[in-house]
Amino acid sequence: MSTTQPHARKLNAATRRAPWILLAPFLVLFALTFVLPILTAVGSSFTRVTRAGLFGEEGVTSGFAGFANYAQALGDGNFIASIGRMLLFGVVQVPVMIVLATILALLLESASAKWPGLFRAAYFMPYGVPGVIATILWSFLYVPGLSPIVDVAGWMGLEVDFLGADTVLWSIANIVTWSYAGYNMLIIVAQLKAIPNELYEAARVDGATPFQIAWRIQIPLITPALVLTTVFSIIGTLQLFAEPQVLSKVAPAIDSQFTPNLSAFTTAFAYNDYNVAAAQAVLIAVVAFVLSFVFLRLTNREDS
Amino acid sequence: MRTLTRRRVLGLGLGAVAAGMVGGCSTPGTTSVNSLPVIPPKAPGEKITLTYWAWLKDLQKVADIWNRQHPDVQVNAVWIPGGNSGGYQKMYSALAAGGGPDMAQIEMRSIPEFILVNGLVDLARYGANDHAGQFDPTLWSQVSFTGGVYGVPQDSGPMGFYYQTELLDEVGAKPPTNWDDWRAVATELRKVDSYLECFSLSDASFFCSLATQAGAEWLTPTPEGWLINMTDDATMKVARFFDKAIDDGLVTTQISPFSPAWFAACSRGGLAALTGASWADALIEGVAGGKGRWRVAPMPRWDTGFGSSYWGGSTTAVLSSSRHPKEALEFAVWLNSSPEGVNGLIENSGIGWSANPAHIGTPRQQPSEFFSGQDYNQEIFVPAAKQQNADWSWWPITQQSFNILADGFRRKATGGTLVDAVADAEKKILTAFTNKGLSIRKVSA
């Protein structure tokens, strides 16, 4: 007994060391590309650069700013408006997309579906098109003079303006839905495939219609996937950038602060105010966190 | 105990690394290259390569003319997206990261923004003022601040009045010589269901050029700091004029110049004219079926101010990342003032108006078939380039200021006025200056 004790301790030490060694590559990259940039951004958001003279030729000082950058970001009506715009966008677009993705998934997984593999691939395909390319493709359908849709509507006496001040947000929502509905569908399909066959058999024996199977068995069992895709979509909405940025070339209604991320981008790289941009970025993260948290809380309460 | 210690050590280590790096990362652009000693010229016989970031088409072909004559100083032109469409963002990122090219194309109005982040080399320290005589004095003053020279003027855009002869003849109008005439012609054209011009609410640069023409000086650098005066008589006159023109439906705000809709409207006669810069000629030549239908007249005048104005214009600036500012300056001067440089830029890159008044470029000294056989460059734009508001100065947050103005102008569509937008913009720009710690005050009436 006394001889095994040191040996066991040695083994124990090696066992304890192993996970750290195995985790090290991940931890190093995680710290360098994730933790550190976040800390830098938070640090930067509390820093302020003051320049004296016409261009700072009489001295440049940087110091602790307290919440001055946050106050400036929150005092910027356009930035607040961009967050409000994204909330409106999310309230409409996220449910539409998730419902669409769920219907597609249920149809593909239903017993009467024909060529589900082909259609699954077809619905998923838009996700493979980069957001920038997708926006350029769609812009050809939006721009008056180029768009066949606008032309056809014109022949029928309808005047449609996809890029007007009131409509452009929904034109972007359409692009985003087109891009991501298939991706979300795939996550839901994966969860549907995990439902044991016995449940379906039991339901059929009990005389359940396909609709009842979907409503009473499939949907309750894929709730985790629905929650996951919804949270991802909420976060994605607040991070909207490429689509409005590309579309702004053809839509004058999209200004340089149309979405929160565009606003931070403009502040950092067009106005050169990295510190206020950092404050905006932190605020976007906080809003995304709060929304995701509230949503998870609400869905958890429903479960229990 | 041992795991706890290890975890604690690891945590402390990571924390220390993070703290060190956060501390080391100061906000970019807070140190100045112009307080460091002058970089000496390259040693004789040493071979160097300069990089020039610009959004000019086929610039390398022009650089190759120089490269053939200067085997030791080779210039490599790299294409970047234009200005604020991604080019400046790329430059700012490169400067923040401590890299970047030797030279970059920077618009006249953005020079002070790059000075603010210590992104530019003061070329006066490398003898730039010896070349001042080769350049338009108004443009030279727009790159000179606080005793330094921060770029070599590359091109500009003196403004004129482009019009379709048939459409003006239809209502018996001549090209307007002043803005009251302009209003009368616009009113006549509305009767034949045509607009004289469009007015974009999403871009304030046209408005800014008109205010400059009327004699405005929005921001003035003084030894005591910046003086702001955007609500002067000249600017307010322009704002009121276009408020009324828009309210009376004399201009369309639905169309932006050079958009697909604009080309279509010009082509079918829905738009008759454009008050625009010299570089608009190449764009107007893209109007379908426009050949022989257009002419150019001098810009309409206000009752105060100047005969013309500048719209646009860029420089070749030497970035603080350059290790060979002296050679970069020599290339920039050659490119933008020598006959072969200017001709090369016109032929290959379709550059704007030459910054060298002594050489407007050989291709621009002959009649144009498109513009009804008119020798419009010599007839209209040579005099226009001489009738400029020489006191106009750009300021360190022009892009932000133009965005603020455009945000205000967009409100015109929902019942606001340009007059209010300008007054409101003045307050916001003042705040933006103060937020950066720059000294600024409103001019006392």
Boltz contact constraints between the chains, C-beta under 6 A:
constraints:
  - contact:
      token1: [A, 16]
      token2: [B, 3]
      max_distance: 6.0
  - contact:
      token1: [A, 31]
      token2: [B, 14]
      max_distance: 6.0
  - contact:
      token1: [A, 36]
      token2: [B, 18]
      max_distance: 6.0
  - contact:
      token1: [A, 39]
      token2: [B, 18]
      max_distance: 6.0
  - contact:
      token1: [A, 39]
      token2: [B, 22]
      max_distance: 6.0
  - contact:
      token1: [A, 40]
      token2: [B, 22]
      max_distance: 6.0
  - contact:
      token1: [A, 40]
      token2: [B, 25]
      max_distance: 6.0
  - contact:
      token1: [A, 43]
      token2: [B, 22]
      max_distance: 6.0
  - contact:
      token1: [A, 47]
      token2: [B, 27]
      max_distance: 6.0
  - contact:
      token1: [A, 49]
      token2: [B, 27]
      max_distance: 6.0
  - contact:
      token1: [A, 49]
      token2: [B, 30]
      max_distance: 6.0
  - contact:
      token1: [A, 50]
      token2: [B, 437]
      max_distance: 6.0
  - contact:
      token1: [A, 51]
      token2: [B, 436]
      max_distance: 6.0
  - contact:
      token1: [A, 51]
      token2: [B, 437]
      max_distance: 6.0
  - contact:
      token1: [A, 51]
      token2: [B, 438]
      max_distance: 6.0
  - contact:
      token1: [A, 54]
      token2: [B, 146]
      max_distance: 6.0
  - contact:
      token1: [A, 54]
      token2: [B, 221]
      max_distance: 6.0
  - contact:
      token1: [A, 55]
      token2: [B, 115]
      max_distance: 6.0
  - contact:
      token1: [A, 55]
      token2: [B, 116]
      max_distance: 6.0
  - contact:
      token1: [A, 57]
      token2: [B, 146]
      max_distance: 6.0
  - contact:
      token1: [A, 60]
      token2: [B, 30]
      max_distance: 6.0
  - contact:
      token1: [A, 62]
      token2: [B, 27]
      max_distance: 6.0
  - contact:
      token1: [A, 62]
      token2: [B, 30]
      max_distance: 6.0
  - contact:
      token1: [A, 145]
      token2: [B, 260]
      max_distance: 6.0
  - contact:
      token1: [A, 145]
      token2: [B, 264]
      max_distance: 6.0
  - contact:
      token1: [A, 252]
      token2: [B, 202]
      max_distance: 6.0
  - contact:
      token1: [A, 252]
      token2: [B, 256]
      max_distance: 6.0
  - contact:
      token1: [A, 256]
      token2: [B, 403]
      max_distance: 6.0
  - contact:
      token1: [A, 269]
      token2: [B, 89]
      max_distance: 6.0
  - contact:
      token1: [A, 269]
      token2: [B, 92]
      max_distance: 6.0
  - contact:
      token1: [A, 270]
      token2: [B, 84]
      max_distance: 6.0
  - contact:
      token1: [A, 270]
      token2: [B, 399]
      max_distance: 6.0
  - contact:
      token1: [A, 271]
      token2: [B, 400]
      max_distance: 6.0
  - contact:
      token1: [A, 272]
      token2: [B, 117]
      max_distance: 6.0
  - contact:
      token1: [A, 274]
      token2: [B, 27]
      max_distance: 6.0
